[in-house]
Amino acid sequence: MRRFVVGFGLCAMALGLSACGSGGGIFNRDRPDEFAVSRAAPLVIPPDFALVPPQAGAAGNVASRDAGRQALEAMFGGEAARSAAEKGMLKAADTSNDDPGIRSDVGDPDTLTVEKGIATRDIIAAPEGDGQYGRAVTP
Protein backbone atom coordinates (compact mmCIF):
# COMPACT_ATOMS: atom_id res chain seq x y z
CA MET A 1 0.00 0.00 0.00
CA ARG A 2 2.86 2.32 0.85
CA ARG A 3 4.39 1.75 -2.59
CA PHE A 4 1.08 2.63 -4.21
CA VAL A 5 0.85 5.93 -2.28
CA VAL A 6 4.48 6.84 -3.08
CA GLY A 7 4.00 5.94 -6.76
CA PHE A 8 0.78 7.92 -6.97
CA GLY A 9 2.48 10.90 -5.30
CA LEU A 10 5.40 10.77 -7.76
CA CYS A 11 3.02 10.62 -10.72
CA ALA A 12 1.02 13.55 -9.37
CA MET A 13 4.22 15.54 -8.82
CA ALA A 14 5.43 14.74 -12.36
CA LEU A 15 2.12 15.86 -13.85
CA GLY A 16 2.18 19.04 -11.74
CA LEU A 17 5.71 19.90 -12.82
CA SER A 18 4.93 19.22 -16.48
CA ALA A 19 2.43 22.09 -16.39
CA CYS A 20 5.28 24.49 -15.54
CA GLY A 21 7.20 23.76 -18.74
CA SER A 22 6.97 25.77 -21.95
CA GLY A 23 6.10 22.91 -24.20
CA GLY A 24 4.18 24.82 -26.87
CA GLY A 25 0.62 24.34 -27.97
CA ILE A 26 -1.84 26.78 -26.41
CA PHE A 27 0.77 27.82 -23.85
CA ASN A 28 3.18 29.07 -26.49
CA ARG A 29 1.65 32.42 -27.48
CA ASP A 30 3.00 35.91 -28.01
CA ARG A 31 3.08 37.92 -24.82
CA PRO A 32 4.11 41.54 -24.30
CA ASP A 33 7.61 42.03 -23.01
CA GLU A 34 7.29 43.41 -19.48
CA PHE A 35 10.81 44.82 -19.62
CA ALA A 36 10.15 46.84 -22.80
CA VAL A 37 7.76 49.29 -21.11
CA SER A 38 8.77 52.92 -21.46
CA ARG A 39 8.13 55.49 -18.78
CA ALA A 40 5.78 58.38 -19.38
CA ALA A 41 7.10 61.93 -19.32
CA PRO A 42 6.76 63.60 -15.92
CA LEU A 43 3.98 66.12 -15.37
CA VAL A 44 4.95 69.72 -16.02
CA ILE A 45 4.22 72.24 -13.32
CA PRO A 46 2.89 75.55 -14.66
CA PRO A 47 5.55 78.24 -14.35
CA ASP A 48 3.36 81.05 -12.97
CA PHE A 49 2.02 80.84 -9.42
CA ALA A 50 1.80 84.59 -8.95
CA LEU A 51 -1.99 84.63 -8.72
CA VAL A 52 -3.35 86.98 -6.09
CA PRO A 53 -6.82 86.95 -4.55
CA PRO A 54 -9.22 89.62 -5.88
CA GLN A 55 -9.50 92.89 -3.99
CA ALA A 56 -12.86 93.85 -2.53
CA GLY A 57 -14.59 96.46 -4.69
CA ALA A 58 -12.09 96.19 -7.54
CA ALA A 59 -13.12 95.40 -11.10
CA GLY A 60 -13.12 91.71 -11.96
CA ASN A 61 -10.69 90.05 -14.30
CA VAL A 62 -11.59 90.52 -17.98
CA ALA A 63 -10.73 86.91 -18.74
CA SER A 64 -13.13 85.59 -16.10
CA ARG A 65 -15.99 87.75 -17.44
CA ASP A 66 -15.56 86.22 -20.87
CA ALA A 67 -15.29 82.62 -19.63
CA GLY A 68 -18.36 81.46 -21.56
CA ARG A 69 -16.93 82.63 -24.87
CA GLN A 70 -13.55 81.08 -24.05
CA ALA A 71 -15.23 77.75 -23.26
CA LEU A 72 -17.15 77.79 -26.55
CA GLU A 73 -13.99 78.60 -28.49
CA ALA A 74 -12.11 75.81 -26.72
CA MET A 75 -14.84 73.27 -27.54
CA PHE A 76 -15.84 74.34 -31.04
CA GLY A 77 -12.83 76.27 -32.36
CA GLY A 78 -14.31 79.77 -32.49
CA GLU A 79 -16.38 81.39 -35.20
CA ALA A 80 -16.49 79.56 -38.51
CA ALA A 81 -16.05 81.44 -41.78
CA ARG A 82 -19.42 82.17 -43.38
CA SER A 83 -20.16 82.11 -47.08
CA ALA A 84 -21.61 85.11 -48.90
CA ALA A 85 -25.00 83.38 -49.16
CA GLU A 86 -25.07 82.68 -45.44
CA LYS A 87 -24.07 86.27 -44.62
CA GLY A 88 -26.85 87.55 -46.88
CA MET A 89 -29.42 85.27 -45.25
CA LEU A 90 -28.38 86.36 -41.75
CA LYS A 91 -28.52 90.01 -42.79
CA ALA A 92 -32.01 89.52 -44.24
CA ALA A 93 -33.13 87.80 -41.03
CA ASP A 94 -31.76 90.73 -38.98
CA THR A 95 -29.89 88.63 -36.43
CA SER A 96 -28.13 91.64 -34.95
CA ASN A 97 -30.82 92.13 -32.29
CA ASP A 98 -31.51 88.54 -31.26
CA ASP A 99 -32.40 87.79 -27.66
CA PRO A 100 -29.96 85.36 -25.98
CA GLY A 101 -32.56 84.37 -23.34
CA ILE A 102 -35.34 83.50 -25.78
CA ARG A 103 -35.39 79.83 -24.79
CA SER A 104 -36.16 80.79 -21.20
CA ASP A 105 -39.00 83.02 -22.36
CA VAL A 106 -40.53 80.34 -24.56
CA GLY A 107 -40.40 77.76 -21.75
CA ASP A 108 -42.19 80.12 -19.37
CA PRO A 109 -45.78 79.00 -18.65
CA ASP A 110 -47.00 82.61 -18.97
CA THR A 111 -45.77 82.83 -22.57
CA LEU A 112 -48.62 82.73 -25.06
CA THR A 113 -48.16 80.19 -27.82
CA VAL A 114 -50.21 79.20 -30.86
CA GLU A 115 -52.12 75.93 -30.64
CA LYS A 116 -51.16 73.94 -33.72
CA GLY A 117 -53.88 71.36 -33.30
CA ILE A 118 -54.13 67.66 -32.69
CA ALA A 119 -52.43 66.69 -35.98
CA THR A 120 -49.17 68.39 -34.99
CA ARG A 121 -49.28 66.79 -31.56
CA ASP A 122 -49.82 63.36 -33.15
CA ILE A 123 -46.90 63.87 -35.52
CA ILE A 124 -44.56 64.87 -32.71
CA ALA A 125 -45.71 62.00 -30.46
CA ALA A 126 -45.52 59.39 -33.24
CA PRO A 127 -43.12 56.52 -32.57
CA GLU A 128 -39.91 56.45 -34.54
CA GLY A 129 -39.82 53.88 -37.29
CA ASP A 130 -38.55 53.10 -40.75
CA GLY A 131 -41.85 53.88 -42.47
CA GLN A 132 -42.51 50.26 -43.42
CA TYR A 133 -46.11 50.44 -42.28
CA GLY A 134 -46.73 54.07 -43.25
CA ARG A 135 -49.59 55.00 -45.54
CA ALA A 136 -50.84 58.14 -47.20
CA VAL A 137 -54.49 59.08 -47.43
CA THR A 138 -55.66 61.67 -49.94
CA PRO A 139 -59.01 63.26 -49.05
Secondary structure, DSSP 8 states (H G I E B T S, - for coil): -HHHHHHHHHHHHHHHHHTTS---GGG------TT-----------S--------TTS---HHHHTHHHHHHHHHH-S-----HHHHHHHHHTTGGG--TTHHHHHHSTTS------HHHHHHHHS----STT------
